[in-house]
Amino acid sequence: MQTKLADFVKNSPNGKEADAILRSCVHCGFCLATCPTYQLLGDELDSPRGRIYLMKQMLEGQPVTQKTQLHLDRCLTCRACESTCPSGVRYAELVDISRDLIEKQVKRPADKSVLRYLLRKVLPNPRLFKPMARMGQLIRPLLPASLKKKVPEAVKVSQTWPEPSHPRKMILLDGCVQPTFSPNINLATARVLDVLGIALIKSTQAGCCGAIAYHLNAQEEGMDAMRKNIDAWWPFIENNDIEAIVMTASGCGVTVKEYGQILRHDPVYAEKAARISAMTKDISEVLVGELDKLKQVMDQRKDSLTPLARIAFHSPCTLQHGQQIRGQVESILQTAGFELTTVPDAHLCCGSAGTYSILQPELSQQFLNNKVNALESGGPQRIVTANIGCLMHLQNGTALPVKHWVEMLDENFTKNSN
């Protein structure tokens, strides 16, 4: 694609990145076949190729309107287009650059601006979010059915965190929403790793991964959260105390793995960020490396294991497209003895997409309905996924229990270990 970027952006670091990304696009249209919004709406401007044209026009200095902003807002940033693009177009990076520039040129209505502000100030802040969530759970029985579905029931923490008694140690990002609504996910991870001889520890200084603010066009705010996490983890890395940084939410994982790219121009944090990204692993990547041990433990306990559920696995976009991790969770679950159902159109987004389900509720609900129909088509007893946002969103659309897949391992794998 030929480009002629406007003076206001062409010599900036982001402008140079955007120019290189635009030039890599060859207009082939392969991305249309895997884009959820294009499949749903049938509008070329709601496809990656159409949005690239809109972003190109903006970057070349043409007037930007709310129409351009709307089409970019409708993008889930699911990155399915990146998985199918033969030219390797870094679409998500281009969208982040362009959304930030458009946000500075097109004023949003006051109510929408306030909502986006509250999302990035409340969700990543446990001191605000946790008491608000607890209040919602207390009054949940009094809420109308439509609102009751939006507030998950309080979850009882089932076990205690294992003592870090193993020489092998990894550190965990606790997350923002997950500890409040699904506290047993990280606990299940710690228990499974404990049985495999790995101690999982937490840093109380680490917080939000930065994704919420960064993708709501408050990029400096998001990068400050990233720097805070780097500072929290760096002493463990300097002292060689840990061998990996573990992610149980794939949405956080894809962001932390991109710290090096996002902070590459930061003279203080660029090198540290790259090291952090290189050490970051989704929990599936850790457990795939421990499959032999998993098999041994399963064999030792085969007489005491309970019957296993038939399950449908929803692979989050941040796992299969963002991190390009495919088949690993399925392999682990099958090794553990679970039967997996076939899920049609497994590459498509469930409609959660971070804050998308709040900012684009009508489209999100349509994606949810389609995804639940696909997941339920194989007759599973449970649905499992790898990201807290997907988990909560899917639970709003189905009567089947929805869990993190690590919780399924913990239920059967560690229950008789003590």
Secondary structure as the mmCIF struct_conf table of DSSP 4:
data_model
#
loop_
_struct_conf.conf_type_id
_struct_conf.id
_struct_conf.beg_label_comp_id
_struct_conf.beg_label_asym_id
_struct_conf.beg_label_seq_id
_struct_conf.end_label_comp_id
_struct_conf.end_label_asym_id
_struct_conf.end_label_seq_id
HELX_RH_AL_P HELX_RH_AL_P1 ASP A 7 LYS A 10
TURN_TY1_P TURN_TY1_P1 ASN A 11 ASN A 11
BEND BEND1 SER A 12 SER A 12
HELX_RH_AL_P HELX_RH_AL_P2 PRO A 13 SER A 24
HELX_RH_3T_P HELX_RH_3T_P1 PHE A 30 THR A 34
HELX_RH_AL_P HELX_RH_AL_P3 PRO A 36 LEU A 41
HELX_RH_3T_P HELX_RH_3T_P2 GLU A 44 ASP A 46
BEND BEND2 SER A 47 SER A 47
HELX_RH_AL_P HELX_RH_AL_P4 PRO A 48 LEU A 59
TURN_TY1_P TURN_TY1_P2 GLU A 60 GLY A 61
HELX_RH_AL_P HELX_RH_AL_P5 GLN A 66 ASP A 73
TURN_TY1_P TURN_TY1_P3 ARG A 74 ARG A 74
HELX_RH_AL_P HELX_RH_AL_P6 ALA A 80 THR A 84
TURN_TY1_P TURN_TY1_P4 PRO A 86 SER A 87
HELX_RH_AL_P HELX_RH_AL_P7 TYR A 91 GLU A 103
TURN_TY1_P TURN_TY1_P5 LYS A 104 GLN A 105
BEND BEND3 VAL A 106 VAL A 106
HELX_LH_PP_P HELX_LH_PP_P1 LYS A 107 PRO A 109
HELX_RH_AL_P HELX_RH_AL_P8 ALA A 110 VAL A 122
TURN_TY1_P TURN_TY1_P6 LEU A 123 PRO A 124
HELX_RH_AL_P HELX_RH_AL_P9 PRO A 126 LEU A 138
BEND BEND4 ILE A 139 ILE A 139
HELX_RH_3T_P HELX_RH_3T_P3 ARG A 140 LEU A 142
BEND BEND5 LEU A 143 LEU A 143
HELX_RH_AL_P HELX_RH_AL_P10 ALA A 145 LYS A 148
TURN_TY1_P TURN_TY1_P7 LYS A 149 LYS A 150
BEND BEND6 VAL A 151 VAL A 151
HELX_LH_PP_P HELX_LH_PP_P2 PRO A 152 ALA A 154
BEND BEND7 GLN A 159 GLN A 159
HELX_LH_PP_P HELX_LH_PP_P3 THR A 160 GLU A 163
BEND BEND8 HIS A 166 PRO A 167
STRN STRN1 ARG A 168 LEU A 172
BEND BEND9 CYS A 176 VAL A 177
HELX_RH_AL_P HELX_RH_AL_P11 GLN A 178 PHE A 181
TURN_TY1_P TURN_TY1_P8 PRO A 183 PRO A 183
HELX_RH_AL_P HELX_RH_AL_P12 ASN A 184 VAL A 195
TURN_TY1_P TURN_TY1_P9 LEU A 196 GLY A 197
STRN STRN2 ILE A 198 LYS A 202
TURN_TY1_P TURN_TY1_P10 THR A 204 GLN A 205
BEND BEND10 GLY A 210 GLY A 210
HELX_RH_AL_P HELX_RH_AL_P13 ALA A 211 HIS A 215
TURN_TY1_P TURN_TY1_P11 LEU A 216 ASN A 217
HELX_RH_AL_P HELX_RH_AL_P14 GLN A 219 GLU A 238
TURN_TY1_P TURN_TY1_P12 ASN A 239 ASN A 240
BEND BEND11 GLU A 243 GLU A 243
STRN STRN3 ILE A 245 MET A 247
BEND BEND12 THR A 248 ALA A 249
HELX_RH_AL_P HELX_RH_AL_P15 SER A 250 VAL A 256
TURN_TY1_P TURN_TY1_P13 LYS A 257 GLU A 258
HELX_RH_AL_P HELX_RH_AL_P16 TYR A 259 ILE A 262
TURN_TY1_P TURN_TY1_P14 LEU A 263 HIS A 265
TURN_TY1_P TURN_TY1_P15 PRO A 267 TYR A 269
HELX_RH_AL_P HELX_RH_AL_P17 ALA A 270 MET A 279
STRN STRN4 THR A 280 ASP A 282
HELX_RH_AL_P HELX_RH_AL_P18 ILE A 283 VAL A 288
TURN_TY1_P TURN_TY1_P16 GLY A 289 GLU A 290
HELX_RH_AL_P HELX_RH_AL_P19 LEU A 291 GLN A 300
TURN_TY1_P TURN_TY1_P17 ARG A 301 SER A 304
HELX_LH_PP_P HELX_LH_PP_P4 LEU A 305 ALA A 309
STRN STRN5 ARG A 310 HIS A 314
HELX_RH_AL_P HELX_RH_AL_P20 CYS A 317 CYS A 317
HELX_RH_PI_P HELX_RH_PI_P1 THR A 318 GLY A 322
BEND BEND13 GLN A 323 GLN A 323
BEND BEND14 GLY A 327 GLY A 327
HELX_RH_AL_P HELX_RH_AL_P21 GLN A 328 THR A 335
TURN_TY1_P TURN_TY1_P18 ALA A 336 GLY A 337
HELX_LH_PP_P HELX_LH_PP_P5 PHE A 338 PHE A 338
STRN STRN6 GLU A 339 LEU A 340
HELX_LH_PP_P HELX_LH_PP_P6 THR A 341 THR A 342
TURN_TY1_P TURN_TY1_P19 PRO A 344 HIS A 347
BEND BEND15 LEU A 348 LEU A 348
BEND BEND16 GLY A 351 GLY A 351
TURN_TY1_P TURN_TY1_P20 ALA A 353 THR A 355
HELX_RH_AL_P HELX_RH_AL_P22 TYR A 356 LEU A 359
BEND BEND17 GLN A 360 GLN A 360
HELX_RH_AL_P HELX_RH_AL_P23 PRO A 361 GLU A 376
TURN_TY1_P TURN_TY1_P21 SER A 377 GLY A 378
BEND BEND18 GLN A 381 GLN A 381
STRN STRN7 ARG A 382 THR A 385
BEND BEND19 ALA A 386 ALA A 386
HELX_RH_AL_P HELX_RH_AL_P24 ILE A 388 GLN A 395
TURN_TY1_P TURN_TY1_P22 ASN A 396 GLY A 397
BEND BEND20 ALA A 399 LEU A 400
STRN STRN8 VAL A 402 HIS A 404
HELX_RH_AL_P HELX_RH_AL_P25 TRP A 405 PHE A 413
TURN_TY1_P TURN_TY1_P23 THR A 414 ASN A 416
#
